Amino acid sequence: MRSAVEVEDGELAAWYGRAERPWLRANFVSSVDGAVAVGGLSTGLSGAQDRRLLKLLRMLCDGLLVGANTLRAEQYRPLTLDADRRGWRQARGLVPYPRLVVVSGSLDLDPGLPALAGAPVRPIVLTGPDAPAARREALAEVADVLTAPDLRTGLALLHERGLDQLLCEGGPTLLGSLTAADLVDELCLTVSPLLAGTGASRITAGSPHPPRTLAQVHAHTDPEGFLYLRHTRPEHR
Ligand SMILES: NC(=O)c1ccc[n+]([C@@H]2O[C@H](COP(=O)([O-])OP(=O)(O)OC[C@H]3O[C@@H](n4cnc5c(N)ncnc54)[C@H](OP(=O)(O)O)[C@@H]3O)[C@@H](O)[C@H]2O)c1
């Protein structure tokens, strides 16, 4: 098992890569005892190499999917990339920045949130048919508001807009909805060397659904004791 710090960005990008078909990758960090947050935030679980991986996976995607609660709780900043990572994308014919896609049924989102109002490319808000019209109108000032009856249809709308490689950064409710609909192709999980104790949820939440078997693609570590796991559907390994 190699240590993440031994690996240059280019090689790390090749380990994870972009898939050859529409793909949904989820990326989470959890404590060894399975907590998804410390004090309501994932920051306390992360480390330097985990943050590097997060940025690298953002570089690889076309669209970054995030649940409304995570956007609100984690106070997402505009989705930017540094010049090297923009250069990596442009060298491969990709637009400089991925697009932020916020999933929200209620549309209880302030259009002035920095992640929306300050985004370098117009974000997308994915919602359902029952979303309040006034909130839809307000958000349309800063984002494209797409309506779909379910997540499968919603992802198809994203694919139609050229967002084939999707990265989901959470949270648990959104991941639970995606796994329930059998839409997750890959899970990247950082295991943080921390006993977080009681209180926090797991990386997935929501209604129960049948378990699904995954195959491990790789595992690596870093000197701080973090473990980086990557699993995909067995047929895509
Ligand atoms: N450790 C990690 O890697 C990690 C990653 C992300 C988040 N987190 C933590 O997780 C917590 C937040 O997670 P969460 O589970 O409460 O929230 P979440 O999954 O981020 O967001 C849930 C919200 O997303 C919208 N949503 C999700 N699925 C939907 C669907 N199928 N259709 C329509 N809307 C849908 C709804 O928004 P509306 O309410 O607007 O309708 C729902 O209330 C925070 O503590 C955060 O720090 C940890």
The ligand as an ORCA input file, in Angstrom:
! r2SCAN-3c Opt
* xyz 0 1
  N     -17.950     13.564      6.240
  C     -18.306     13.943      5.029
  O     -17.647     13.553      4.039
  C     -19.501     14.826      4.835
  C     -19.883     15.214      3.538
  C     -20.995     16.022      3.402
  C     -21.708     16.424      4.499
  N     -21.324     16.039      5.729
  C     -22.107     16.437      6.912
  O     -23.440     15.951      6.745
  C     -24.352     16.849      7.351
  C     -25.438     17.225      6.366
  O     -25.998     16.054      5.839
  P     -27.564     15.856      5.614
  O     -27.789     14.415      5.387
  O     -28.323     16.554      6.682
  O     -27.852     16.690      4.332
  P     -27.532     16.636      2.761
  O     -27.592     15.248      2.236
  O     -26.356     17.468      2.464
  O     -28.769     17.473      2.255
  C     -30.066     16.999      2.435
  C     -30.971     17.902      1.651
  O     -30.685     17.772      0.269
  C     -31.881     17.769     -0.465
  N     -32.092     16.423     -0.994
  C     -31.407     15.298     -0.741
  N     -31.916     14.279     -1.453
  C     -32.931     14.800     -2.176
  C     -33.839     14.261     -3.115
  N     -33.820     12.977     -3.454
  N     -34.737     15.096     -3.676
  C     -34.787     16.400     -3.325
  N     -33.951     16.967     -2.443
  C     -33.049     16.160     -1.888
  C     -32.963     18.164      0.529
  O     -32.906     19.586      0.547
  P     -34.073     20.546      1.049
  O     -34.110     20.385      2.527
  O     -33.633     21.913      0.629
  O     -35.323     20.087      0.385
  C     -32.437     17.557      1.803
  O     -32.997     18.101      2.980
  C     -23.551     18.015      7.841
  O     -23.258     17.808      9.205
  C     -22.275     17.933      7.040
  O     -21.194     18.498      7.726
  C     -20.238     15.246      5.936
*
